[in-house]
Amino acid sequence: MATIRVDKWLTTAGYGTRSEAKKLCRAGRVRLNGQTVKDAAKHADPAVDVLEVDGDTVPYEPLVYFMMYKPPGYVSSTDDPRDPVVIELLDEEDIWRDVFPVGRLDKDAEGLLLLTNDGALAHRLLSPKRHVPKRYFVRVRGALGEDDARALAEGVVLDDGYRAMPAELEIVRSGAESEAVIQVYEGKYHQVKRMFASLGKRVTFLKRISMGPLSLDPSLEPGEYRRLTEDEIEALRAYDGRGER
């Protein structure tokens, strides 16, 4: 493994910003292989060296993966001038890991959101060529029927003239307000809402329940998050775009 700066190691492990890491070093609280390190720019090899803060070993974990149950009212971004963002829901030690949401979920929508600092993985999952399937539970105003399912399966035309890729609709309940699960294979702006709008239906509730091989943990409440398990991480890394159509 290539060497990295001590302050980079500390920030990756959740010890705050670079400036805060430098303060820890200047205060004599950081030791490398048993020796006090006051120069935060000193390089170390996480594969062989031992870094400590106040006697506690600092693990090196360059890549992290979180599953969040995004609540409504939050923007899927790292920063927004007007609205709260999902990054604000993270614990302080996780914010400093420079994680970002993989893809977007509408501000008023809720459900599964993947956050990571693994740019390569995010690129693969978001690549338009892979057509990663995403499943949503929806409530819409108006009755849903087989005609709607067939139209979505053929690919509806959106308000800007774009023909959406074929989608799969499972009707759960049909009536004045209907419930369904829809699976789409692309991520256009307000995609699901616009697809139902093309059918004359208005989405009143939208919850993402899966993305590729990753499904929302039913034990999570809105606003909560957890680390992905090793099996979940491996499933994402091994995902080969089987949703491609």
C-alpha positions in Angstrom: 0.0 0.0 0.0 1.2 3.5 -0.8 2.1 5.8 2.1 -0.2 8.6 3.1 0.1 11.7 5.3 -0.7 11.3 9.0 -3.4 14.0 8.8 -5.1 12.2 5.9 -5.1 9.0 7.9 -6.7 10.8 10.8 -9.4 12.5 8.8 -10.2 9.2 7.0 -10.7 7.6 10.4 -13.1 10.3 11.6 -10.8 12.6 13.6 -12.1 15.8 12.1 -10.8 18.1 9.4 -7.1 18.4 8.3 -6.7 21.4 10.6 -8.1 19.5 13.6 -5.8 16.6 12.8 -2.8 18.9 12.8 -3.8 20.3 16.2 -3.9 16.8 17.6 -0.3 16.3 16.3 0.9 19.6 17.6 -0.6 18.7 21.0 1.6 15.6 21.1 -1.4 13.3 21.2 -0.5 11.3 18.1 2.1 8.5 18.0 3.4 6.5 15.0 5.0 3.2 15.8 5.4 4.3 19.4 7.0 7.7 18.5 5.2 11.0 19.0 4.4 12.7 15.7 4.1 16.5 15.7 4.4 16.9 11.9 1.0 16.0 10.4 2.6 15.9 6.9 4.7 12.9 7.9 4.0 9.9 5.7 3.1 6.4 7.0 2.1 3.1 5.5 -1.3 1.8 6.9 -0.3 -1.7 5.9 2.6 -1.9 8.3 2.6 1.1 10.6 0.6 1.7 13.8 -1.0 5.0 14.4 -2.4 6.0 17.8 -4.3 8.9 19.3 -4.2 9.2 23.1 -3.1 5.5 23.2 -6.0 4.2 21.0 -5.1 2.5 17.7 -6.5 4.4 14.7 -7.8 2.0 12.0 -7.3 2.9 8.4 -10.5 2.5 6.4 -10.3 4.5 3.2 -13.7 3.4 1.8 -17.0 3.4 3.7 -20.5 2.4 2.7 -23.7 3.5 4.4 -27.4 2.6 3.8 -29.7 5.4 4.8 -33.5 5.5 5.1 -33.8 9.0 3.7 -36.7 10.9 5.2 -38.9 13.3 3.2 -37.8 17.0 3.4 -34.1 16.3 2.8 -32.2 16.9 -0.4 -30.0 14.1 -1.7 -26.8 16.2 -1.8 -23.8 17.2 0.2 -24.8 20.9 0.2 -27.8 23.0 -0.6 -28.3 26.8 0.0 -32.0 26.4 0.9 -32.9 23.0 2.2 -31.4 20.4 4.7 -29.3 17.8 3.1 -28.9 14.1 3.9 -25.3 14.5 4.9 -26.6 16.4 8.0 -28.1 13.2 9.2 -24.7 11.5 9.6 -22.8 11.4 12.9 -20.0 13.8 13.1 -17.3 11.1 12.7 -18.9 9.9 9.5 -19.3 13.4 7.9 -15.6 13.8 7.7 -15.2 10.8 5.5 -16.3 12.8 2.5 -19.2 10.5 1.6 -21.8 11.5 -0.9 -25.2 10.1 -2.0 -25.2 7.7 -5.0 -27.9 9.1 -7.2 -30.7 11.3 -6.2 -34.0 10.8 -4.4 -36.6 13.6 -4.7 -36.8 15.9 -1.7 -40.4 14.8 -0.8 -39.5 11.1 -1.4 -38.1 8.7 1.1 -36.4 5.3 1.3 -33.2 3.7 0.3 -30.2 5.9 -0.3 -26.6 4.7 -0.6 -23.8 6.9 0.7 -20.1 6.2 0.1 -16.8 7.8 -0.7 -16.1 5.1 -3.3 -16.3 7.1 -6.5 -15.6 4.1 -8.8 -18.5 2.1 -7.4 -20.8 5.1 -7.6 -19.8 5.6 -11.2 -20.6 2.0 -12.1 -24.0 2.1 -10.4 -25.0 5.4 -12.0 -23.7 4.6 -15.5 -26.6 4.9 -18.0 -25.2 1.9 -19.8 -25.8 -0.4 -16.9 -29.5 0.3 -16.4 -29.4 -0.6 -12.7 -33.0 -1.5 -11.6 -34.6 0.6 -8.9 -37.8 -0.4 -7.2 -40.3 2.1 -5.6 -43.4 1.7 -3.6 -45.9 4.4 -4.7 -49.3 5.7 -3.9 -51.1 7.5 -6.7 -54.4 9.3 -7.2 -56.7 7.4 -9.5 -57.2 3.7 -10.3 -54.4 1.6 -11.8 -55.2 -1.1 -14.2 -53.7 -3.5 -16.7 -53.7 -0.8 -19.4 -51.3 1.2 -17.2 -49.1 -1.7 -16.6 -48.9 -2.4 -20.4 -48.2 1.2 -21.2 -45.3 1.3 -18.7 -44.0 -2.0 -20.1 -43.9 -0.6 -23.6 -42.3 2.7 -22.5 -44.3 5.8 -21.8 -43.6 9.2 -23.4 -42.7 11.9 -20.8 -43.7 15.5 -20.9 -40.6 16.5 -22.8 -41.1 14.0 -25.5 -38.6 11.5 -24.2 -39.7 7.8 -24.3 -38.8 6.1 -21.1 -37.4 2.7 -21.0 -39.9 -0.1 -20.3 -40.8 -0.4 -16.6 -42.5 -3.1 -14.6 -45.6 -2.4 -12.5 -47.1 -4.6 -9.8 -50.5 -3.3 -8.7 -51.0 -3.8 -4.9 -54.4 -2.0 -4.6 -56.5 -0.1 -7.1 -59.1 2.5 -6.3 -59.5 6.2 -5.8 -56.0 6.0 -4.4 -53.9 3.1 -5.7 -50.8 1.5 -4.4 -48.1 -0.2 -6.5 -44.5 -1.2 -6.8 -42.7 0.0 -10.0 -39.3 -1.0 -11.2 -37.4 1.4 -13.5 -34.1 1.1 -15.2 -32.9 4.7 -15.5 -32.8 7.8 -13.4 -34.2 10.8 -15.2 -35.3 13.9 -13.3 -38.5 13.1 -11.3 -38.7 9.9 -13.4 -41.3 8.0 -11.5 -43.6 11.0 -11.0 -43.4 11.9 -14.7 -44.1 8.4 -15.8 -47.3 8.2 -13.8 -48.2 11.7 -14.9 -48.1 10.5 -18.5 -50.8 8.0 -17.4 -52.9 10.8 -15.9 -52.0 9.8 -12.3 -50.4 11.9 -9.6 -47.9 10.4 -7.2 -48.7 11.2 -3.6 -46.1 9.0 -1.9 -42.8 7.7 -3.2 -40.5 5.3 -1.4 -37.4 3.6 -2.9 -37.1 0.1 -1.6 -34.2 -1.3 -3.6 -31.4 -0.4 -5.9 -29.6 -3.2 -7.8 -28.8 -5.9 -5.3 -29.3 -3.6 -2.3 -32.7 -3.6 -0.4 -33.7 -1.1 2.3 -33.3 -2.6 5.7 -36.8 -2.8 7.3 -35.3 -2.2 10.8 -34.2 1.4 9.8 -36.5 4.3 10.6 -36.6 7.5 8.5 -33.4 9.4 9.2 -31.4 6.4 10.4 -28.5 4.7 8.7 -26.1 1.9 9.1 -22.9 0.5 7.6 -23.3 -2.0 4.8 -22.4 -5.6 5.7 -19.5 -7.2 3.9 -21.9 -9.3 1.9 -23.8 -6.2 0.8 -20.6 -4.5 -0.2 -19.4 -7.5 -2.2 -22.8 -7.8 -3.9 -22.5 -4.2 -5.1 -18.9 -4.6 -6.2 -19.8 -7.8 -8.1 -22.9 -6.4 -9.6 -22.6 -6.7 -13.4 -25.6 -4.8 -14.6 -28.1 -7.7 -14.9 -30.8 -5.1 -15.1 -29.6 -4.1 -18.5 -32.4 -4.4 -21.1 
